[in-house]
Amino acid sequence: MILVDKEKCVGCGVCAQVCPVPAVKIAERKAQICETCVGCGSCVKYCKPGALKLEAAKDLLICKNCGVKCQIPEGRDGACKRFSNQGGKLVLNRPLQIPRDMATVEAQAEDKPRDMEPHRDSEGNVYDFAFGMDFAAVIDDERVRKYR
């Protein structure tokens, strides 16, 4: 939940511009948070006067699939639109794919799952949804030694 300190808010509108939902409106030169807010915190991050504050909501589902940690209300999508809160459970709406090239990116339908041809590397690996999730081995090389 985003709280607005009306004393600090200067009505610049940056918060409304960066909101991915969009859930921030400017009225009477002050930010107003709409009920469509998913608590992604983008507005808070870019508010130079410090008028916005992200407060954890106890009754909302928190998506932990990325660093954003949206607070998703029942029946709504997170800011990325990949996950939604359905009956108090986090549901994947559309998979993450790595596109083959920029022409593929330009041609895709933004909110439609599996609508593009994924990248295929020189070894024949296809970078489609969940690529590498079946990897079951211990990585023991220079990549992980500094973390031991």
N, C-alpha and C positions, 0 to 999 in steps of 0.2 A: 504494500500500500504506500502510495506517495502522498506526503503531506506538504502543503504549501504554506510558507511563512509569508503572509500578505505584506508584512512590513518590509521584508527584504526584496520581494519581487518587484522588478522594474518594468515588467511587461514586454521584454525584448523579443519574445517569441522563439528563441533558440530551442527551448524545450519542445515546443510544438513541431518544429522543423525536424528534430532528430528522433521523435517518437515513431517507432516502426508500426504501431497498431492502427491508426493514430488515436491517442487517448488524451491529448492535452490540447486545450483550447485557450485562447486569450480573450478575455471579456473584461471590459472596463480596465484595461491595462494591467490585468493580473492573470496569472496562470490558473486554470481550473482543470482538475483531473477528472476525467469522465469515468463512468462505470466500465468502460471497455479496457481500462488499464490492466496490464498483466504484471506490473511491478518489475519490469526488466531493468529499470534504473538508468536507462539511456539519458533521460531528461536530467536526472540528478548529476550525472557525470559531466554534462555540458553546461550546467547552470553556474555561471561565473559569480553572481551575487550570493550564491549559497542559499537560495530561497526554498529549495526542494530537498526533502529528506525521505529516504527509503526506510520504511518501518516494516518489520516482519509481521505478516498477518497470520493469525493462528488457525483460521478456518479455511485457508487456501492450500492447494496442492503445490508444492515447490518442485519444479523440474530441475533435476541435477545432471542433465545430459550435456551441459556445457558450463562455462564460467558465468553465464548470465544469471542463472537460477531464477527464472520467471516464477511468479506466484500466480498460478493459473486458476481462475474461478471455474466452477462446475459448468460444463458444456462449452467451454471456450478454448481457443488455441493459444499457445505461447507466442512470443514475438516472432520466432522463426517459422511458425506455422507448421513445423514438423511434428509437434506433439500437442495433444489436447488432454483436458481433464474430462473423462467420461465416467461418471459414477464414482468419483474419488480415485480413479486409477489413471495413470499416465498411459496414453495410447499413442503409438506411432502412426501419424497420418500419411507421411510420405517419406521414402527413404532418401538418404544422402548418396548421391552418385558423383563420381568425378567425370566430367565431360571429356569427350574425345578431343575437341578443339573449340575455338571460339565460335565457329559457324554453328556448332551444336548448341552452344550456350544461347546464341541469338535466336535459334529456331525453337527452343523448348517452350512448353506451356508451363508457366511458373509454378502453379499449384497442383500440377498433375504428376502423380508418381510414375516412375520408370518410363519417362517420356523421351529419354535421350539415349544415344549410343555412348556407352562409357569408354574411357580410355583403355587401350590395350598396350602393354609395354612390350619390349623386344623379346621377352621370354614367354610371351603369350598370356600373361596374367591380365585378367579383365577387372578393372577397378569399379565394380558395381557395388551396390549396397552390401555392407557387411564383409567386404573383401578382407581377408586375413583374420576374421573372427574365429575361424576353426583352427588357428595356429596353436599347437600344443607341444611346446618344447621349452627348454631353458635357454635363454639367451646369455651366453657367457663369452663376451668379447669386449673390445675396447669401448663399445657404446655404453656398457653398464658398469664397468669397473669403478668409475668414480663415485658411484652411488652405493657402494658396499660399505 
